[in-house]
Amino acid sequence: MELTFRFAEEQDTPLILRFIRDLAEYEKMLELVVADEATLADQLFNKKNAEVIFAVENGVEVGFALFFHNFSTFLGRSGLYLEDLFVLPDHRGKGYGKAILKKLASIAVERGCGRMEWWCLDWNKPSIDFYLSLNAEPMEDWTVYRLAGETLRALAES
């Protein structure tokens, strides 16, 4: 079976949301998904804050990746940040996750990015093992911090 890729278009918004929910369910975080179709359409296609590619097998979308550009001051170049990658369970074990990462790496190189980064949940050993097999390096000396919701508003208003 041949795997192809395509960039998402606005009419794909319901499919994007379905993939996001499927990923959140896999990560045991479905209750945290507040995204809706209108917000995704606005953020992805009007404001162009992120992009989505689909992995397509025989005309059916079997995986997706949502990514955007960040910036490294040390490199003086943008990077590609992978927010989400998900392959439908029935299509795992076919090399599609690696194919998606390879496609993203080619996009990053084509766009002159200095690096590609993503986060992985600490408990997700299958994914961690997979990323290590690609020679991805865990960032041992870094801790992720976040302000969201009320804490974000409180700081903004202080």
N, C-alpha and C positions, 0 to 999 in steps of 0.2 A: 504494500500500500504506500502510495506517495503522499508525503506530508507537504503542504504548501502553507504560505503565510499571507495574511492580508491585514491591512490597517483597518480598524473599526471606523464606521461612519455613524452619523447621528441616528439612523434607523436601527442601529445595533444596540442602542441604550438598554432595552429590556434584557437582551442577552448578556450584556456586560454586568448588569445587576444580578442576573441569575448566577453567573460565575463568581461574583463577589460573595453572594450568599452561600454558594456551595463551598467556597474556600473557608468562609467563616464557620460553617458547620463542621468542616474537617478540623479546624483549629479550636473547636469547642467555644466559639465566641459569637455565635449567631445573634445572641441578644444584644450585642454591641453595634450591630449594623443599623444605622439610621439613614443611610443614603437612600435616595429615591430616584426615580427616573428623571424627574425635572431637574433636580440638583446635579445629577451626573451629566445630563445633556448640556446644562449651562457651563459646568466646570470643564468638561472635556472638549466640547465642540464650539461653544461660544467664546469662553475665556482661554481655551487651549492650555489649561494648566497641567495636563497630562495626556498621554497617548496610550492606545491599546492596540496590541496585535493579537490576532487569533491564529492558532495552529489549526489547519483545516485538513481533514482526512476524507477523501471521497465526497467533497462538498459539504461536510458537516464539521462545525466548530467543535474541536475536542479538547482544546486548551486555550489559555489566554495569558497575557502578561500586560500589566498596567505599569507604565514607567513615566518618568519625567526627568528633566535636567536639573542638576544642582551645580554648584561651583566650588572649585578648590582654589583657594587663594595661594596655596603653596605651589600648585602646578600652574596657576594662572589660566586655567582652562575649565570648561564645563565637564561634568561627569554625567553618567547615566545612572539614575537611581531606580532600581526595580522595587516597586511597592508590592506587587502581587504577581505570583506565578501559580497557575493551577492547571492540572491535567485531570480530566474526568476519570474517575476510578476504573472504568471499563477499558480505558486506553493507556493505562500505566504499564510500565515494563516494556514499552516499544521504543524507548529512546527519545520520546517526545519532549520530556523535560530538558534534556541535553540539547535537543534541536532548537528549542525556544531560546535557551541561554546562548547558543551559538548565533542565532539570528540577532538577538539583542547585542551581542558583542560586535557583530558586523555593523549594526546600526551605529554603535558607539564609535567604532573605528572610522566609519564613513563620515561621521559628523565631527571628527577631530577631538573626541572626548579623551580625557586623560585617565579615566578609570570607570569602572562599573561597580556599584555597591548594592547591598540589600541587607535586610535583617532576617534572622531566622529564630524561631522560638527555641529556647533551650531544651525543651523536651522532645523536639522533632528530630530524633536520631536518624531516621531514614534520609531526611533532607540534609542534615549535617554531613552524614557520610557521603552522600552524593556530591555536595559542594566541595568537600575535601578531595574527592576523586578527580575533580576538575582543577585541582591546585588552587582553589580559592583560599584566601587566608583569613582566619578569624581575627578580628580586631581585639586582641586580648587587653590592651591598655586603655580601652575606651568604654564608657558607660553612656547609655542613651538616657537623656532627660526629656521630660515632656511637661508642657503646660497645656491644659485643655479645659473646656467647659468653664466652670465657675472660677477655677484658679487662673485661667487665662484672662477672663474678664476682670477679676479682682486686680491683677497686676496692671492691666491696661487702664483701669480706673484709679489706681493709687497715685 
